[in-house]
Each structure stands twice: as structure tokens, then as C-alpha cells.
Amino acid sequence: MRLAVQHGYEALYTVQELQHLLSSPLIASNQLAHAEIVKEIDVAIGLLSQSIGIRTNASSNSSAFSENFSLDGGHVGAILQTTIGKKLMSRTLKLLTLPYR
């Protein structure tokens, strides 16, 4: 369990660092760098959501592509048993984009 919380914090810090980098004036003035960091943030948010128990199941319906999200209740419950896990969850929920919330 401790390892899962550690991975969660690593993913959380990655998202926070990328968001901080995105707010830099140097990055804001460079369209290519800005687009690349936005892509990296999307990937990091996906990893962050997985680390707290959100699973994505990509499926293709006829001509549309959709993602189905499910929650691993056992994983979430285990994280919430510790104080540090509760802090991780509260900080993570603030950073997740709408589809993951």
C-alpha cells in the first residue's frame, strides 16, 4: 500500500511541476513548447488517476471513440486508510480534469 501512495505522490508532483512550467512566460510565448507540455500534462493526469484507482477502458463504438471509467474500490479504500493517502486523494481530486472526476 505504501508503494501505491508513493507512486501517487510522484504522479501528483509531476502534474504540479508541469502546470507550473506551463505558466512560465517563456513557455507561454512558444507555441510548440506550450503544446508539448499540454500533451505531457494529459499523460501525467492519466497516470495520476490510475495511481489513485481510476481505471480507463478505451472502447470503440461504431465510428466514435469513447472511454469508460471505473473505480477500483479496494485500491481507493486502501489509500484512504492512511493520513498521507487521504491527503493524496484530496490534492489529486483538485487537479484531475472533468472526465476523470
C-alpha positions in Angstrom: 0.0 0.0 0.0 2.8 2.4 0.9 4.2 1.9 -2.6 0.9 2.9 -4.2 0.8 6.1 -2.2 4.4 6.8 -3.1 3.6 6.3 -6.8 0.6 8.6 -6.4 2.7 11.4 -4.9 5.2 11.1 -7.7 2.5 11.4 -10.3 0.9 14.3 -8.3 4.3 16.2 -8.2 4.8 15.6 -11.9 1.4 17.2 -12.8 2.1 20.1 -10.4 5.6 20.7 -11.9 4.2 20.6 -15.5 1.4 23.0 -14.6 3.9 25.4 -13.0 6.2 25.1 -16.1 3.2 25.9 -18.3 2.6 29.2 -16.5 6.1 30.3 -17.3 6.2 33.4 -19.7 8.9 31.7 -21.7 6.7 28.7 -22.4 3.6 30.8 -23.0 5.4 32.6 -25.8 6.5 29.4 -27.5 3.5 27.6 -29.2 5.4 24.4 -29.8 6.7 24.1 -26.2 3.2 25.0 -24.9 1.5 22.3 -26.9 4.1 19.7 -25.9 3.7 20.5 -22.2 -0.1 20.3 -22.5 0.3 16.8 -24.0 2.6 15.8 -21.2 0.1 17.1 -18.6 -2.6 15.0 -20.2 -0.4 11.9 -19.9 0.6 12.8 -16.3 -3.1 13.2 -15.3 -3.9 9.8 -16.7 -1.1 8.3 -14.7 -2.2 10.2 -11.6 -5.7 8.9 -12.0 -4.5 5.4 -12.4 -2.4 5.7 -9.2 -5.5 6.5 -7.1 -7.6 3.7 -8.6 -9.3 5.2 -11.6 -9.2 2.8 -14.5 -9.9 3.7 -18.1 -11.2 1.2 -20.6 -11.0 2.5 -24.1 -13.6 1.1 -26.5 -14.5 2.0 -30.0 -18.2 2.2 -30.8 -19.1 2.1 -34.5 -17.5 5.4 -35.6 -16.9 7.1 -32.2 -14.2 6.5 -29.7 -15.1 6.7 -26.1 -13.5 5.9 -22.7 -15.3 4.2 -19.9 -14.0 4.9 -16.4 -14.3 2.6 -13.4 -13.1 2.9 -9.8 -11.1 0.3 -8.1 -12.8 0.5 -4.7 -10.3 -1.8 -2.9 -7.4 0.4 -4.1 -9.2 3.6 -3.1 -10.1 2.1 0.3 -6.6 1.1 1.0 -5.3 4.6 0.1 -7.8 6.2 2.4 -6.8 4.1 5.4 -3.7 6.3 5.9 -3.5 10.0 6.7 -1.0 10.5 3.9 -3.3 8.6 1.5 -6.2 10.9 2.4 -4.0 14.0 1.7 -3.0 12.4 -1.6 -6.7 11.9 -2.6 -7.7 15.5 -1.7 -4.9 17.0 -3.6 -5.4 14.8 -6.6 -9.1 15.5 -6.9 -8.3 19.2 -7.3 -6.0 18.5 -10.2 -8.0 15.9 -12.2 -9.8 17.0 -15.3 -13.5 16.5 -15.6 -13.6 13.2 -17.3 -11.5 11.7 -14.5 -13.5 13.3 -11.7 
